[in-house]
Amino acid sequence: MRKWLSIVLAIALIWSFTAYRDDTTVMAATDITLNPVADTDTQSDVAAGTNATLNISQWNNLFTKFSLSGVPSSIASAKVRIYHSTHATNHNLIVNGASTESWSEGSAKPALGSQINTKAVSAVGYVELDVTAAVQSKLSTASSSVTFGFSTNIGSWEVYQSRESSNKPVLVITPNTTSSTSTLNPVADTDTQSDVAAGTNATLNVSQWNNLYTKFSLSGISSTISSAKVRIYHNSHAANHTLIVSGASTESWSEGGAKPTLGTQIATQSVTANGYVELDVTAAVQSKLSAASSSVTFGFSSNIGGWEVYQSRESSTKPELIITTGTGGGGTNPPGGGMGTMKIGTNFWFMGTWSGETPFKTTVNWATAYANGDDVWNPTFISELAPYSTLRFMDWGGTNNSKVQTWSQRRLPNDSVNSDIGYIGPTDPIRAGLAYEWMIDLCNRTNKDMWVTLPHMADNNYANQLATLIKSKLNSNLKVYVEYSNETWNGGFAQFQYTLDQGVALGLPGSNQWYQGGAFSLYRSVQIWNQFATVYGSEMAARVVRVASFSGNYDIFDQGYANVVNSTTWNPTNQKADMIAIAPYVGSGLDGASASIQSQFHADIDATFTDRVLTAVAIAQKYNVKLGCYEGGQHLLTNADQWSGNQNIYTEYTYMLNKFAPYFVLYNHYAHAGSWSSGGAWGAKAFTGQSNASAPKYRAIVDWVAAHP
């Protein structure tokens, strides 16, 4: 869902934007997930305790009981989740206590107790309600169980899943865990103004020509932290400005000696008034601790010419470094995740979007280059790929709107048009993109994993031949990620209608053509994965990652996976995804010229996290697969170039990567380089060779990777 094709997405509104969500809380490694020991409803004409569904209305309640055996007496949170499977009318789901715990499925039903919480329900999916106080109350009285009674405010039936179904109710409890916070004062501070005594002034000055430095001892701090915030007090406000915190060139400095110089930028904060200014420096402090450094120095600078005055360690409002170790409950380690394990990959955009230097050397003789083993790559381009672990060749492979069906139609490495990498229009001839051999060559030279997206009409022999080529040519220490086409849910691409037509023609499971189209994408995926398995044999698990991607209607994917991938009828070879991948773009509705763009973008990161990332994690957990990002990053369509060049996007990209990191094993930014315009600026760099200083998105990626080796 990106680039200029965003304007045609209305074609697929029914599919792409009827987004399934369940607003789920991700289960932590320390979370306790309980299944019901009993459930029932008060409808008199159904068998108690055996139905896969439970009904609710204003006259009919449902009850579910959970055992509290083994649950610690002190908890941080408790959430009850119940799956709504048939949606008739928007309604409020009300969770209550129950009149008794002494009931069973075959006995008299309890009555509703006191109301605990409510949630508006507008679609199918899991509904989550906070029941922390109710569960804590039960634990405080040593109750062996807790029962929740569910009611609603409407007359029509609404259907929820029981404990007999695959989407059973769950109670997710997060125990309290210990945490500690240390507030550190500086051991040294100074500024670079030459006419003041070093280390004795109560104030320190900052401007675009004058920096201030503050050093904190890390003695006694745990090697693993959950957060670090540096706070510095602004006491004489002359003008609104941006305070920039960076690392420092050395830790070997003292107040009376030579001053350090600024290191890599860490974060920024707008300053509009006097008071403490707080900046997140978690990654920087963690990096110092990982390197066993005894101290950490922060350098502060600003973007204005006038003096701005901050308080030193000699004042009563001295700088502080606040470090939190441990967690207060609710830590998050979903499948394959864990802070620091996420790797960053990249996509490559069309050649027509590249300005300045290209990825290739100025002169390449394509007719002989491959046979001669020539290095065709621009050294500047090669050096810029350093932070990435994986290279996704979707656009370079001519995937969208591809007309390729057979292996004989593919691009050969000696074709003179290997650099003809561009958009494929409806009336264009076959345009196969860059030869796979050159993709492999780039991965081998840079030691990067390879991600291929097969054309939507490619036959099984194509998949088999591609697997054979990659196995024989790609270095054996590198993996290949295998994905069927690209965004088959996206109405802007030819593969959208193709998958719908094929799904209907084959009679694949699904309540309508949209669901059948989603089912076909997965059906074709397992066939392609099987071709790779045939070629790789016993090396499959070590060298191939099977990817199933989606980012439109999550329910279509969820049902397709259950009905196709998990079906022996449609998947007799039992090929399962190793990773499901989404595209958690941020900011598509924002204006990059807005005065509040930073706060708006920050809020949209949080909204994307709640609406899309957590829902995808729940699906990944359901099918026991890892979660990846096939494309991601900013997605502004108005004055995008202004925000991409705004230094404050560095802070927000760092925040975004930190927020997403515990949930993804791989995050492929879209894209490495491409021109920035008002209508779209997807490149981390606007062009190959752009300085890192003027490419804040790319710099954020570089610094984040350096802090999370």
C-alpha positions as CSV (number, residue, x, y, z in Angstrom):
1,M,0.0,0.0,0.0
2,R,2.5,2.6,-1.1
3,K,3.9,5.0,-3.8
4,W,1.7,6.5,-6.5
5,L,-0.5,3.4,-6.6
6,S,-2.2,4.5,-3.4
7,I,-4.7,6.5,-5.4
8,V,-6.2,3.4,-7.0
9,L,-6.7,1.4,-3.9
10,A,-10.4,2.3,-3.8
11,I,-10.9,-0.5,-6.2
12,A,-10.2,-2.9,-3.4
13,L,-12.1,-1.1,-0.6
14,I,-14.2,-4.1,0.3
15,W,-11.1,-6.2,0.8
16,S,-8.2,-3.9,1.7
17,F,-9.8,-1.5,4.1
18,T,-12.4,-3.6,5.9
19,A,-9.6,-4.1,8.4
20,Y,-10.0,-6.9,11.0
21,R,-8.7,-6.0,14.4
22,D,-8.9,-7.3,17.9
23,D,-6.9,-4.7,19.8
24,T,-5.2,-7.6,21.6
25,T,-2.5,-7.3,24.2
26,V,0.6,-9.3,23.2
27,M,1.4,-12.1,25.6
28,A,4.7,-11.9,27.4
29,A,7.2,-14.6,28.2
30,T,6.1,-14.1,31.8
31,D,2.3,-13.9,31.0
32,I,0.0,-16.6,32.2
33,T,-2.6,-17.6,29.6
34,L,-5.6,-19.5,31.0
35,N,-8.2,-21.4,29.1
36,P,-11.7,-21.8,30.6
37,V,-12.6,-24.8,32.8
38,A,-16.3,-24.2,32.1
39,D,-18.6,-22.0,30.0
40,T,-22.3,-21.8,29.2
41,D,-25.0,-19.5,28.2
42,T,-28.6,-19.1,29.6
43,Q,-30.4,-20.0,26.4
44,S,-32.6,-22.9,27.4
45,D,-32.8,-24.7,24.0
46,V,-29.1,-25.6,23.7
47,A,-27.0,-28.3,25.3
48,A,-25.0,-26.9,28.2
49,G,-21.2,-27.0,27.8
50,T,-21.0,-28.8,24.4
51,N,-21.7,-26.1,21.8
52,A,-18.8,-24.4,19.9
53,T,-20.7,-21.1,20.1
54,L,-22.4,-19.1,22.9
55,N,-25.2,-16.6,22.3
56,I,-25.7,-13.3,24.0
57,S,-28.5,-10.7,23.9
58,Q,-30.2,-8.4,26.4
59,W,-32.2,-11.4,27.6
60,N,-29.4,-14.1,27.3
61,N,-26.1,-14.0,29.2
62,L,-23.0,-16.2,28.8
63,F,-20.6,-17.3,31.5
64,T,-17.0,-18.5,31.5
65,K,-15.0,-19.8,34.4
66,F,-11.2,-19.8,34.8
67,S,-9.2,-21.7,37.4
68,L,-6.7,-19.5,39.4
69,S,-4.6,-22.4,40.6
70,G,-0.9,-21.5,40.4
71,V,-1.6,-17.8,39.7
72,P,0.6,-15.6,41.9
73,S,-1.2,-13.5,44.5
74,S,0.0,-10.2,43.1
75,I,-0.6,-9.3,39.5
76,A,0.1,-6.4,37.2
77,S,-2.9,-6.9,34.8
78,A,-5.6,-9.3,33.7
79,K,-7.4,-9.2,30.4
80,V,-10.2,-11.5,29.4
81,R,-10.5,-12.1,25.6
82,I,-13.6,-13.6,23.9
83,Y,-14.0,-14.2,20.2
84,H,-16.9,-12.7,18.3
85,S,-17.6,-14.9,15.3
86,T,-20.9,-13.7,13.8
87,H,-21.6,-10.0,13.8
88,A,-25.2,-9.0,13.4
89,T,-25.3,-5.5,15.0
90,N,-22.9,-3.1,16.6
91,H,-23.3,-3.5,20.4
92,N,-21.7,-3.1,23.8
93,L,-20.2,-6.2,25.4
94,I,-20.5,-5.9,29.1
95,V,-18.3,-8.1,31.4
96,N,-19.6,-8.7,34.9
97,G,-18.8,-10.8,37.9
98,A,-21.0,-13.8,38.8
99,S,-23.2,-14.7,41.8
100,T,-21.3,-17.8,42.6
101,E,-18.2,-19.9,41.6
102,S,-20.0,-23.1,42.6
103,W,-21.5,-24.0,39.2
104,S,-20.7,-26.4,36.4
105,E,-21.8,-26.7,32.8
106,G,-24.5,-29.2,33.6
107,S,-25.9,-27.5,36.7
108,A,-27.9,-24.3,37.4
109,K,-26.5,-21.2,35.8
110,P,-25.1,-18.4,37.9
111,A,-26.6,-14.9,37.8
112,L,-24.8,-11.7,36.8
113,G,-22.7,-10.0,39.5
114,S,-21.4,-6.4,39.5
115,Q,-20.4,-4.8,36.2
116,I,-16.6,-4.8,35.6
117,N,-16.1,-3.2,32.2
118,T,-17.6,-2.6,28.7
119,K,-16.3,-2.6,25.2
120,A,-18.0,-1.4,21.9
121,V,-18.0,-4.2,19.3
122,S,-18.3,-3.4,15.6
123,A,-16.7,-6.4,13.9
124,V,-15.8,-10.0,14.3
125,G,-12.6,-10.9,16.1
126,Y,-11.3,-11.1,19.7
127,V,-12.8,-8.6,22.1
128,E,-10.5,-7.7,25.1
129,L,-11.6,-6.3,28.4
130,D,-9.6,-5.3,31.4
131,V,-10.6,-7.3,34.5
132,T,-7.5,-6.7,36.6
133,A,-9.3,-5.5,39.7
134,A,-11.8,-8.3,39.7
135,V,-9.1,-11.0,39.4
136,Q,-6.9,-9.3,42.1
137,S,-10.0,-9.3,44.4
138,K,-10.5,-13.1,43.8
139,L,-6.8,-13.7,44.5
140,S,-6.9,-11.6,47.7
141,T,-9.7,-13.9,49.0
142,A,-7.8,-17.1,48.0
143,S,-10.6,-18.0,45.5
144,S,-9.7,-21.0,43.4
145,S,-11.5,-19.6,40.3
146,V,-13.0,-16.5,38.7
147,T,-16.2,-16.4,36.6
148,F,-17.1,-13.7,34.2
149,G,-20.7,-13.1,33.0
150,F,-21.1,-11.4,29.7
151,S,-24.2,-9.4,28.7
152,T,-25.2,-6.8,26.1
153,N,-27.6,-4.0,25.4
154,I,-29.4,-5.2,22.3
155,G,-32.3,-7.5,21.5
156,S,-30.7,-9.5,18.6
157,W,-28.4,-12.5,19.0
158,E,-24.7,-12.0,18.9
159,V,-22.5,-15.1,18.6
160,Y,-19.3,-15.7,20.5
161,Q,-16.9,-18.7,20.5
162,S,-16.9,-21.2,23.4
163,R,-14.0,-23.2,24.9
164,E,-14.9,-26.0,22.4
165,S,-13.8,-23.9,19.5
166,S,-10.3,-23.1,18.1
167,N,-10.8,-19.4,19.1
168,K,-11.6,-20.1,22.7
169,P,-11.9,-17.5,25.4
170,V,-8.7,-16.8,27.3
171,L,-7.7,-14.9,30.4
172,V,-4.2,-13.4,30.1
173,I,-2.6,-12.5,33.5
174,T,0.6,-10.6,33.8
175,P,2.3,-11.1,37.2
176,N,4.0,-8.3,39.0
177,T,7.8,-8.4,38.5
178,T,10.4,-6.3,40.2
179,S,11.8,-3.2,38.8
180,S,14.1,-0.5,40.1
181,T,14.9,3.1,39.0
182,S,18.2,4.9,39.6
183,T,18.5,8.6,39.3
184,L,22.1,9.6,38.5
185,N,23.7,13.0,38.8
186,P,26.6,14.0,36.6
187,V,30.2,13.5,37.5
188,A,31.3,16.2,35.1
189,D,29.8,18.8,32.8
190,T,31.0,21.7,30.7
191,D,30.3,23.7,27.6
192,T,32.5,24.8,24.7
193,Q,32.2,28.5,25.4
194,S,35.8,29.8,25.9
195,D,35.1,32.7,28.2
196,V,33.7,30.9,31.2
197,A,35.4,28.8,33.9
198,A,35.2,25.1,33.1
199,G,33.2,23.0,35.5
200,T,32.3,25.7,38.0
201,N,29.4,27.7,36.5
202,A,25.9,27.0,37.6
203,T,24.7,27.4,34.0
204,L,25.7,26.0,30.7
205,N,25.0,27.6,27.3
206,V,23.9,26.0,24.1
207,S,23.5,27.3,20.6
208,Q,24.3,26.2,17.0
209,W,28.0,27.2,17.7
210,N,28.2,26.1,21.4
211,N,27.7,22.7,22.8
212,L,27.4,21.4,26.3
213,Y,28.5,18.0,27.7
214,T,27.5,16.1,30.7
215,K,29.0,12.8,31.9
216,F,27.4,10.1,34.1
217,S,29.1,7.2,35.9
218,L,27.6,3.8,35.1
219,S,29.2,2.1,38.0
220,G,26.8,-0.4,39.6
221,I,24.2,-0.3,36.8
222,S,22.8,-3.6,35.6
223,S,24.1,-4.7,32.2
224,T,20.5,-4.8,30.9
225,I,18.1,-1.9,31.2
226,S,14.5,-1.3,30.2
227,S,14.8,2.5,29.8
228,A,17.1,5.5,30.2
229,K,16.0,9.2,30.1
230,V,18.4,12.1,30.4
231,R,16.9,15.3,31.8
232,I,18.4,18.8,31.7
233,Y,16.8,22.0,33.1
234,H,16.2,25.0,30.8
235,N,16.1,28.1,33.0
236,S,16.3,31.1,30.7
237,H,14.1,30.8,27.6
238,A,15.0,33.2,24.8
239,A,13.5,31.5,21.8
240,N,11.8,28.3,20.8
241,H,14.4,25.8,19.7
242,T,15.3,22.1,19.1
243,L,17.5,20.6,21.7
244,I,19.6,17.8,20.2
245,V,21.3,15.1,22.3
246,S,24.2,13.2,20.8
247,G,26.9,10.9,21.9
248,A,30.5,12.2,22.5
249,S,33.8,11.5,20.8
250,T,35.4,10.2,24.0
251,E,34.7,9.4,27.6
252,S,38.3,10.4,28.6
253,W,37.7,14.0,29.4
254,S,37.4,16.1,32.5
255,E,36.1,19.6,33.3
256,G,39.6,21.2,33.2
257,G,40.8,19.3,30.2
258,A,40.1,19.3,26.4
259,K,36.4,19.2,25.6
260,P,35.0,16.2,23.6
261,T,33.3,16.7,20.3
262,L,29.8,15.6,19.3
263,G,29.2,12.0,18.4
264,T,26.2,10.4,16.6
265,Q,22.8,12.1,17.2
266,I,20.5,10.2,19.6
267,A,17.3,12.2,19.9
268,T,15.7,15.6,19.7
269,Q,13.1,17.6,21.6
270,S,11.3,20.8,20.9
271,V,11.8,23.4,23.7
272,T,9.2,26.1,24.1
273,A,9.4,27.0,27.8
274,N,11.5,26.8,30.9
275,G,11.7,23.5,32.8
276,Y,13.2,20.0,32.6
277,V,13.6,18.7,29.0
278,E,13.6,14.9,28.9
279,L,15.1,12.8,26.0
280,D,15.1,9.0,25.6
281,V,18.6,7.7,25.5
282,T,17.9,4.0,26.2
283,A,19.8,2.6,23.2
284,A,22.8,4.8,23.8
285,V,23.1,3.8,27.4
286,Q,22.5,0.1,26.6
287,S,25.2,0.3,24.0
288,K,27.7,1.7,26.6
289,L,26.7,-1.0,29.1
290,S,27.1,-3.7,26.5
291,A,30.6,-2.4,25.9
292,A,31.4,-2.4,29.6
293,S,31.9,1.4,29.6
294,S,32.3,3.0,33.0
295,S,30.5,6.2,31.9
296,V,28.3,7.8,29.3
297,T,28.6,11.3,28.0
298,F,25.9,13.2,26.3
299,G,26.6,16.2,24.1
300,F,23.8,18.8,23.7
301,S,23.5,21.2,20.7
302,S,20.8,23.3,19.2
303,N,19.5,24.6,15.9
304,I,19.5,28.4,16.6
305,G,22.1,31.1,16.8
306,G,21.0,32.7,20.1
307,W,22.2,31.5,23.5
308,E,19.9,29.2,25.4
309,V,20.7,28.6,29.1
310,Y,20.6,25.2,30.9
311,Q,21.5,24.3,34.5
312,S,24.7,22.6,35.4
313,R,25.5,20.1,38.1
314,E,26.4,23.0,40.4
315,S,22.8,24.1,40.5
316,S,19.9,22.8,42.5
317,T,18.1,21.6,39.3
318,K,21.0,19.6,38.0
319,P,21.0,17.3,35.0
320,E,19.8,13.7,35.7
321,L,20.0,10.3,34.1
322,I,17.1,8.1,35.1
323,I,17.7,4.4,34.4
324,T,15.1,1.7,34.9
325,T,16.1,-1.9,35.2
326,G,13.7,-4.9,35.1
327,T,10.1,-4.5,34.2
328,G,6.9,-3.6,36.0
329,G,5.0,-6.4,34.3
330,G,3.7,-6.7,30.8
331,G,7.0,-7.3,29.1
332,T,6.5,-8.5,25.6
333,N,8.3,-11.4,23.9
334,P,6.1,-12.7,21.1
335,P,7.1,-15.5,18.7
336,G,10.6,-14.9,17.4
337,G,10.8,-11.5,19.0
338,G,12.6,-9.9,21.8
339,M,14.3,-6.5,21.9
340,G,17.5,-6.5,20.0
341,T,16.6,-9.5,17.8
342,M,14.9,-7.6,15.1
343,K,17.0,-7.2,12.0
344,I,16.6,-4.4,9.4
345,G,16.4,-5.2,5.7
346,T,15.5,-3.0,2.8
347,N,13.6,-2.8,-0.5
348,F,14.9,-1.3,-3.8
349,W,12.7,1.1,-5.7
350,F,12.4,1.5,-9.5
351,M,15.4,2.8,-11.3
352,G,13.3,5.8,-12.6
353,T,13.1,7.1,-9.0
354,W,16.9,7.2,-8.5
355,S,18.6,10.5,-9.0
356,G,22.3,11.2,-8.8
357,E,24.4,8.0,-8.7
358,T,22.8,4.7,-9.7
359,P,23.4,1.3,-8.0
360,F,25.5,0.3,-11.0
361,K,28.9,1.5,-12.2
362,T,28.9,4.1,-14.9
363,T,29.9,1.7,-17.7
364,V,28.8,-1.9,-17.6
365,N,29.1,-4.3,-20.6
366,W,26.1,-6.5,-19.7
367,A,26.8,-8.9,-22.6
368,T,30.0,-10.1,-20.9
369,A,29.9,-8.9,-17.3
370,Y,28.4,-12.0,-15.7
371,A,30.5,-14.5,-17.6
372,N,33.6,-12.6,-16.7
373,G,32.7,-12.2,-13.1
374,D,32.7,-8.4,-13.3
375,D,31.8,-6.3,-10.3
376,V,29.0,-4.1,-11.8
377,W,28.1,-2.4,-8.5
378,N,28.7,1.2,-7.6
379,P,31.0,1.1,-4.5
380,T,29.0,4.0,-2.9
381,F,25.8,1.9,-3.2
382,I,27.5,-1.1,-1.8
383,S,28.8,0.8,1.3
384,E,25.3,2.1,2.0
385,L,23.9,-1.4,2.3
386,A,26.0,-2.0,5.4
387,P,23.2,-1.8,8.0
388,Y,20.8,-4.1,6.2
389,S,20.6,-7.9,6.8
390,T,18.2,-8.7,3.9
391,L,17.6,-7.3,0.4
392,R,14.0,-7.6,-0.9
393,F,14.0,-7.5,-4.7
394,M,10.2,-7.0,-5.3
395,D,10.4,-3.9,-7.6
396,W,13.7,-4.9,-9.1
397,G,12.2,-8.3,-10.0
398,G,9.3,-6.6,-11.9
399,T,6.7,-8.3,-9.6
400,N,3.7,-5.9,-9.7
401,N,1.6,-6.4,-12.8
402,S,4.1,-9.0,-14.1
403,K,3.3,-10.8,-17.3
404,V,5.9,-13.5,-16.8
405,Q,4.6,-17.1,-16.7
406,T,7.4,-19.4,-17.7
407,W,11.1,-19.7,-16.9
408,S,12.0,-18.9,-20.5
409,Q,10.5,-15.4,-20.1
410,R,12.8,-14.4,-17.3
411,R,15.6,-11.9,-17.6
412,L,19.0,-13.3,-18.4
413,P,22.2,-11.9,-16.9
414,N,23.7,-11.0,-20.3
415,D,20.6,-9.0,-21.4
416,S,21.5,-5.4,-22.3
417,V,18.4,-4.2,-20.5
418,N,19.2,-5.5,-17.0
419,S,19.1,-1.9,-15.7
420,D,15.6,-1.4,-17.2
421,I,13.9,-1.6,-13.8
422,G,10.6,0.3,-13.9
423,Y,6.8,0.3,-13.4
424,I,4.9,-2.2,-15.6
425,G,1.8,-0.7,-17.1
426,P,-1.3,-2.7,-18.3
427,T,-0.3,-2.4,-22.0
428,D,3.5,-2.8,-21.5
429,P,5.2,-5.9,-22.9
430,I,7.0,-8.4,-20.7
431,R,9.4,-6.5,-18.5
432,A,11.2,-9.0,-16.3
433,G,13.4,-6.6,-14.3
434,L,16.9,-7.5,-13.1
435,A,18.2,-11.0,-13.7
436,Y,18.1,-13.3,-10.6
437,E,21.8,-13.9,-11.2
438,W,22.6,-10.3,-10.5
439,M,20.4,-10.3,-7.4
440,I,22.4,-13.3,-6.1
441,D,25.6,-11.6,-7.0
442,L,24.7,-8.5,-5.0
443,C,23.8,-10.7,-2.0
444,N,27.0,-12.7,-2.2
445,R,29.2,-9.6,-2.4
446,T,27.5,-7.9,0.5
447,N,26.8,-11.0,2.6
448,K,23.0,-10.2,2.7
449,D,20.1,-12.6,2.8
450,M,17.9,-12.6,-0.4
451,W,14.2,-12.0,-0.6
452,V,12.4,-13.0,-3.8
453,T,8.8,-12.4,-4.8
454,L,7.7,-14.7,-7.6
455,P,5.4,-13.4,-10.4
456,H,1.8,-14.2,-9.7
457,M,1.3,-16.2,-13.0
458,A,4.7,-18.1,-12.7
459,D,4.2,-21.9,-13.1
460,N,5.6,-24.6,-10.9
461,N,8.6,-25.2,-13.2
462,Y,9.5,-21.5,-12.8
463,A,9.6,-22.0,-9.0
464,N,11.6,-25.2,-9.3
465,Q,14.1,-23.6,-11.7
466,L,14.5,-20.5,-9.5
467,A,15.0,-22.7,-6.4
468,T,17.7,-24.7,-8.3
469,L,19.5,-21.5,-9.4
470,I,19.5,-19.9,-6.0
471,K,20.6,-23.1,-4.2
472,S,23.5,-23.4,-6.6
473,K,24.6,-19.8,-6.7
474,L,23.7,-18.1,-3.4
475,N,26.3,-18.5,-0.7
476,S,25.3,-21.4,1.6
477,N,25.5,-19.2,4.7
478,L,22.8,-16.9,3.3
479,K,19.0,-17.5,3.5
480,V,16.4,-16.9,0.8
481,Y,13.0,-15.6,1.7
482,V,10.3,-16.9,-0.7
483,E,7.1,-14.9,-1.1
484,Y,4.3,-15.4,-3.7
485,S,3.9,-12.1,-5.6
486,N,3.3,-8.8,-3.8
487,E,0.2,-7.5,-2.1
488,T,-2.3,-9.7,-3.9
489,W,-4.9,-7.9,-1.8
490,N,-4.1,-4.6,-3.4
491,G,-6.6,-3.5,-6.1
492,G,-3.9,-1.4,-7.8
493,F,-2.1,-4.4,-9.1
494,A,-3.0,-7.1,-11.8
495,Q,-2.3,-9.9,-9.3
496,F,-5.3,-8.7,-7.3
497,Q,-8.0,-9.7,-9.9
498,Y,-5.9,-12.8,-10.9
499,T,-6.0,-14.3,-7.4
500,L,-9.7,-13.5,-7.1
501,D,-10.5,-15.2,-10.4
502,Q,-8.3,-18.3,-9.6
503,G,-9.8,-18.7,-6.1
504,V,-13.3,-18.7,-7.4
505,A,-12.5,-21.0,-10.3
506,L,-10.9,-23.6,-8.0
507,G,-13.7,-23.4,-5.5
508,L,-11.3,-22.6,-2.6
509,P,-12.8,-22.1,0.8
510,G,-14.2,-18.6,1.5
511,S,-17.6,-16.9,2.0
512,N,-17.1,-14.7,-1.1
513,Q,-14.6,-13.9,-3.8
514,W,-12.5,-11.7,-1.6
515,Y,-11.9,-14.6,0.9
516,Q,-11.4,-17.1,-2.0
517,G,-8.8,-14.7,-3.5
518,G,-7.0,-14.6,-0.2
519,A,-7.2,-18.4,0.0
520,F,-5.6,-18.7,-3.5
521,S,-2.6,-16.6,-2.5
522,L,-1.9,-19.0,0.3
523,Y,-2.7,-22.0,-1.9
524,R,-0.2,-20.9,-4.5
525,S,2.3,-20.1,-1.7
526,V,2.4,-23.6,-0.4
527,Q,2.8,-25.0,-3.9
528,I,5.8,-22.7,-4.5
529,W,7.3,-23.6,-1.1
530,N,7.0,-27.2,-2.0
531,Q,9.0,-26.7,-5.2
532,F,11.8,-25.1,-3.1
533,A,11.5,-28.0,-0.6
534,T,11.9,-30.5,-3.5
535,V,15.1,-28.8,-4.6
536,Y,16.6,-28.0,-1.1
537,G,15.7,-31.3,0.5
538,S,17.3,-31.6,4.0
539,E,18.8,-28.0,3.7
540,M,15.3,-26.4,3.4
541,A,15.0,-25.4,7.1
542,A,18.5,-23.9,7.3
543,R,18.5,-22.0,4.0
544,V,14.8,-21.1,3.1
545,V,12.3,-18.9,4.9
546,R,8.7,-19.4,3.7
547,V,6.9,-16.1,3.8
548,A,3.1,-15.4,3.7
549,S,2.4,-11.7,3.4
550,F,-0.7,-9.7,4.0
551,S,-1.7,-6.2,5.0
552,G,-5.3,-5.7,3.9
553,N,-8.2,-7.5,5.6
554,Y,-6.5,-9.5,8.4
555,D,-9.6,-11.8,8.8
556,I,-9.2,-12.9,5.1
557,F,-5.7,-14.0,5.8
558,D,-6.6,-15.6,9.1
559,Q,-9.4,-17.7,7.6
560,G,-7.3,-18.5,4.5
561,Y,-4.4,-19.8,6.7
562,A,-6.8,-22.0,8.7
563,N,-8.7,-23.3,5.7
564,V,-5.9,-23.7,3.2
565,V,-2.4,-23.9,4.9
566,N,-3.8,-26.0,7.7
567,S,-5.8,-28.2,5.4
568,T,-4.6,-31.6,4.2
569,T,-7.0,-31.2,1.2
570,W,-5.5,-28.0,-0.1
571,N,-2.0,-28.4,1.4
572,P,-1.3,-32.2,1.1
573,T,2.5,-31.5,1.3
574,N,2.1,-29.8,4.7
575,Q,4.2,-26.7,3.7
576,K,3.7,-24.1,6.5
577,A,4.9,-20.5,6.6
578,D,8.0,-19.8,8.7
579,M,7.0,-16.1,8.8
580,I,4.0,-14.0,8.2
581,A,4.8,-10.5,7.1
582,I,2.9,-7.2,7.1
583,A,3.4,-3.6,6.0
584,P,3.1,-1.3,9.1
585,Y,3.5,2.0,7.3
586,V,3.0,5.2,9.2
587,G,1.6,8.6,8.4
588,S,-0.3,8.2,5.1
589,G,-2.9,10.8,6.0
590,L,-0.5,13.4,7.4
591,D,0.9,16.6,5.9
592,G,4.7,16.8,6.1
593,A,4.5,20.6,6.2
594,S,2.3,20.7,9.3
595,A,3.8,22.6,12.3
596,S,2.8,19.6,14.5
597,I,4.0,16.9,12.1
598,Q,6.3,15.3,14.7
599,S,3.7,14.8,17.3
600,Q,1.2,13.6,14.7
601,F,3.6,11.1,13.3
602,H,4.5,9.9,16.8
603,A,0.8,9.4,17.5
604,D,0.3,7.5,14.3
605,I,3.2,5.1,15.2
606,D,1.2,4.3,18.4
607,A,-2.0,3.9,16.4
608,T,-0.3,1.6,13.8
609,F,1.2,-0.4,16.6
610,T,-2.2,-0.9,18.3
611,D,-4.4,-1.3,15.2
612,R,-2.1,-3.4,13.0
613,V,1.0,-4.7,14.7
614,L,-0.6,-6.2,17.8
615,T,-3.4,-7.8,15.7
616,A,-0.8,-9.4,13.4
617,V,1.2,-10.7,16.4
618,A,-2.0,-12.4,17.7
619,I,-2.3,-14.2,14.3
620,A,1.4,-15.1,14.4
621,Q,0.9,-16.6,17.9
622,K,-2.2,-18.4,16.8
623,Y,-0.3,-20.3,14.1
624,N,3.1,-20.4,15.9
625,V,5.0,-18.5,13.2
626,K,7.4,-15.6,13.3
627,L,6.3,-12.0,12.4
628,G,8.1,-10.0,9.8
629,C,7.7,-6.7,7.9
630,Y,7.9,-6.9,4.1
631,E,7.7,-3.2,3.8
632,G,7.5,-0.3,6.3
633,G,8.5,3.2,7.1
634,Q,6.8,6.6,6.6
635,H,4.0,6.8,4.0
636,L,3.2,10.5,3.7
637,L,1.5,11.5,0.5
638,T,1.5,15.3,1.1
639,N,4.7,17.3,1.5
640,A,6.4,14.0,2.1
641,D,9.8,15.4,1.1
642,Q,9.7,18.0,3.9
643,W,9.1,15.4,6.6
644,S,11.7,13.0,5.2
645,G,14.3,15.7,5.3
646,N,13.2,17.0,8.7
647,Q,15.9,16.1,11.3
648,N,13.1,15.4,13.8
649,I,12.1,12.3,11.8
650,Y,15.3,10.7,13.2
651,T,13.8,10.8,16.6
652,E,10.5,9.3,15.4
653,Y,12.1,6.6,13.3
654,T,14.2,5.6,16.3
655,Y,11.0,5.5,18.4
656,M,9.2,3.5,15.8
657,L,12.0,0.9,15.5
658,N,12.3,0.6,19.3
659,K,8.5,0.1,19.6
660,F,8.3,-2.5,16.9
661,A,11.5,-4.3,17.7
662,P,10.1,-6.8,20.3
663,Y,7.5,-8.1,17.8
664,F,9.4,-8.5,14.5
665,V,12.3,-10.7,13.6
666,L,12.9,-8.7,10.4
667,Y,11.8,-5.2,9.3
668,N,12.3,-4.4,5.7
669,H,12.3,-0.6,5.2
670,Y,10.8,0.7,2.0
671,A,13.0,1.7,0.4
672,H,16.8,2.2,0.4
673,A,17.0,5.1,-2.0
674,G,14.6,7.0,-4.3
675,S,13.8,10.7,-5.0
676,W,11.8,12.6,-2.4
677,S,8.8,14.5,-3.7
678,S,5.7,16.0,-2.1
679,G,3.6,13.0,-3.1
680,G,6.0,10.4,-1.8
681,A,9.4,10.1,-0.3
682,W,10.0,6.4,0.4
683,G,13.8,6.3,0.1
684,A,15.8,6.3,3.3
685,K,18.1,8.3,1.1
686,A,16.9,10.6,-1.7
687,F,19.8,9.3,-3.8
688,T,22.9,7.1,-3.7
689,G,25.7,9.2,-2.3
690,Q,23.5,11.5,-0.2
691,S,25.2,12.5,3.0
692,N,24.0,10.8,6.1
693,A,23.6,14.2,7.8
694,S,21.0,15.1,5.2
695,A,19.3,11.7,5.3
696,P,17.8,11.4,8.9
697,K,15.8,8.3,8.1
698,Y,18.8,6.4,6.9
699,R,20.9,7.7,9.8
700,A,18.3,6.5,12.3
701,I,18.5,3.0,10.7
702,V,22.3,3.0,10.8
703,D,22.4,4.1,14.5
704,W,19.6,1.7,15.5
705,V,21.4,-1.2,13.9
706,A,24.7,-0.2,15.6
707,A,22.9,-0.1,19.0
708,H,21.3,-3.6,18.4
709,P,24.1,-5.8,16.9
